[in-house]
């Protein structure tokens, strides 16, 4: 359990109240929470729990195996013996096949070794992104838990008045903006990795 897990447990009553107020009453007209709600498309409690479900260690565990497979492709390509001791049509056909196999394994950006390495790099980047995202949300939660808005929201559990509606919208804005900014960075990472989605050229 890290800092985010502990803070999320402490913040559950506040997040539930924020979600309840927004669901029951909405937010003030033209409040800056509206674009954040449209961007994230989740209420703050659900969005925070989605971030808490990110487990960077699970992604990080895949990296050594991916890098080992990339090295294996390189070693296999280097180990393919050339047709040096025999000649003729069979030797030429073998040599053409050997070169094609070596190219697929370890020549150019679309080779298996390069793709494995690029996938490992992406996994490293996603691990860093998840860790940073969890840390940023933890910081935001720590801030709202000690805020005047939090005090306003937990002081009265009845039907929300104007002050509580504004407080819920303010808390939601901070949390959703933090999460939305983080997810924008993830989209950039995935856009950069789009070539990995295409099949290896024949």
C-alpha positions in Angstrom: 0.0 0.0 0.0 1.5 3.3 -1.1 0.7 6.9 -0.2 -2.2 7.1 -2.8 -3.8 4.0 -1.4 -3.7 5.4 2.2 -5.0 8.8 1.1 -7.7 7.3 -1.0 -9.0 5.4 2.0 -9.1 8.5 4.0 -10.7 10.5 1.2 -13.5 8.1 0.4 -16.1 9.9 2.5 -15.2 13.2 0.9 -15.1 11.8 -2.6 -18.5 10.1 -2.1 -20.0 13.4 -0.9 -18.5 15.3 -3.9 -20.0 12.7 -6.3 -23.3 12.8 -4.5 -23.5 16.6 -4.6 -22.6 16.8 -8.3 -25.0 14.0 -9.2 -27.9 15.5 -7.2 -27.5 19.2 -7.9 -24.8 19.6 -10.6 -22.2 22.4 -10.5 -22.7 26.2 -10.8 -23.2 27.4 -14.3 -19.9 28.3 -16.1 -17.9 26.7 -13.3 -14.5 25.5 -14.5 -15.4 21.9 -13.5 -17.6 21.5 -16.5 -14.8 21.2 -19.1 -12.9 18.8 -16.7 -16.0 16.6 -16.4 -16.3 16.5 -20.2 -12.6 15.7 -20.6 -12.4 12.9 -18.0 -16.0 11.7 -18.4 -16.0 10.3 -14.8 -17.0 11.7 -11.5 -14.1 12.5 -9.2 -14.5 9.4 -7.0 -14.6 7.0 -10.0 -11.7 8.8 -11.6 -9.6 8.6 -8.5 -10.4 4.9 -8.1 -9.4 4.3 -11.7 -6.0 5.8 -11.0 -5.6 3.8 -7.9 -6.2 0.6 -10.0 -3.0 1.4 -12.0 -0.3 -1.0 -10.9 3.1 0.1 -12.3 4.9 -2.9 -10.8 3.0 -5.3 -13.0 4.1 -3.5 -16.1 7.7 -3.1 -14.8 7.9 -6.9 -14.3 7.5 -7.5 -18.1 10.5 -5.4 -19.1 13.4 -7.8 -18.3 11.7 -10.6 -20.3 11.1 -8.2 -23.3 14.7 -7.1 -23.3 15.8 -10.8 -23.0 13.7 -11.7 -26.1 15.2 -8.8 -28.0 18.7 -10.0 -27.2 17.7 -13.6 -28.2 16.6 -12.3 -31.6 19.9 -10.6 -32.1 21.8 -13.7 -31.0 19.7 -15.9 -33.3 20.3 -13.7 -36.3 24.0 -13.7 -35.6 24.1 -17.4 -35.2 22.6 -18.3 -38.6 25.5 -19.8 -40.5 26.2 -18.5 -44.0 26.5 -20.9 -47.0 30.3 -20.7 -47.2 31.2 -24.3 -47.8 28.8 -25.2 -50.6 27.5 -23.7 -53.8 24.8 -24.1 -56.4 21.1 -23.4 -56.5 20.4 -24.9 -53.0 23.1 -22.8 -51.5 21.8 -19.6 -53.1 18.2 -20.4 -52.0 19.5 -21.1 -48.4 21.5 -17.9 -48.4 18.5 -15.9 -49.5 16.3 -17.5 -46.8 19.0 -16.9 -44.2 19.3 -13.2 -45.0 15.5 -12.8 -44.9 15.4 -14.5 -41.5 18.2 -12.3 -40.2 16.6 -9.2 -41.5 13.3 -10.1 -39.8 15.1 -10.8 -36.6 17.6 -7.9 -36.4 17.8 -5.5 -39.3 15.9 -2.3 -39.5 13.2 -0.6 -37.3 10.6 -3.3 -38.1 12.8 -6.3 -37.0 11.7 -8.4 -34.1 14.6 -7.3 -31.9 13.8 -3.6 -32.5 10.1 -4.1 -31.9 10.8 -6.0 -28.7 13.2 -3.2 -27.5 10.6 -0.6 -28.4 7.9 -2.5 -26.5 10.2 -2.7 -23.5 10.8 1.1 -23.8 7.1 1.7 -23.9 6.6 -0.5 -20.8 9.3 1.5 -19.0 7.6 4.8 -20.0 4.2 3.5 -18.9 5.6 2.4 -15.6 7.0 5.9 -15.0 3.7 7.4 -16.1 1.7 5.3 -13.7 4.0 6.1 -10.8 3.9 9.8 -11.6 0.1 9.8 -12.0 -0.4 8.0 -8.7 2.0 10.5 -7.0 0.3 13.5 -8.5 -3.2 12.3 -7.5 -1.9 11.6 -4.0 -0.6 15.2 -3.8 -4.0 16.5 -5.0 -5.9 14.4 -2.5 -3.6 15.5 0.4 -4.4 19.1 -0.5 -8.2 18.7 -0.7 -8.4 16.7 2.5 -7.1 19.7 4.5 -8.9 22.4 2.5 -11.8 24.6 3.6 -13.9 23.0 0.8 -13.5 19.6 2.5 -14.6 21.0 5.8 -17.7 22.5 4.1 -18.5 19.2 2.5 -18.2 17.0 5.5 -19.9 19.4 7.9 -23.4 18.7 6.6 -24.6 15.5 5.0 -28.1 16.8 4.1 -29.3 18.3 0.8 -26.5 20.5 -0.4 -26.8 24.2 -0.3 -25.0 26.8 -2.4 -21.8 26.7 -0.4 -21.5 23.0 -0.6 -22.2 22.9 -4.3 -19.4 25.4 -4.9 -17.1 23.4 -2.6 -17.9 20.1 -4.4 -17.2 21.7 -7.8 -13.9 23.2 -6.6 -12.7 19.9 -5.3 -13.8 18.1 -8.4 -12.0 20.6 -10.6 -8.7 20.1 -8.9 -8.9 16.3 -8.9 -10.2 15.9 -12.4 -7.7 18.4 -13.9 -4.9 16.5 -12.2 -6.1 13.2 -13.6 -7.0 14.6 -17.0 -3.5 16.2 -17.5 -2.0 12.8 -16.6 -4.1 10.9 -19.0 -3.3 13.4 -21.8 0.4 12.4 -21.3 -0.6 8.8 -21.6 -2.3 9.4 -24.9 0.9 11.0 -26.1 2.9 7.9 -25.1 0.4 5.6 -26.9 0.4 7.8 -30.0 4.2 7.5 -30.2 3.8 3.7 -30.0 1.3 3.4 -32.8 3.9 1.7 -35.2 4.0 -1.2 -32.8 0.3 -1.9 -33.6 1.0 -2.6 -37.2 2.0 -6.1 -38.3 5.7 -6.7 -39.1 6.2 -6.3 -42.9 6.5 -9.6 -44.7 
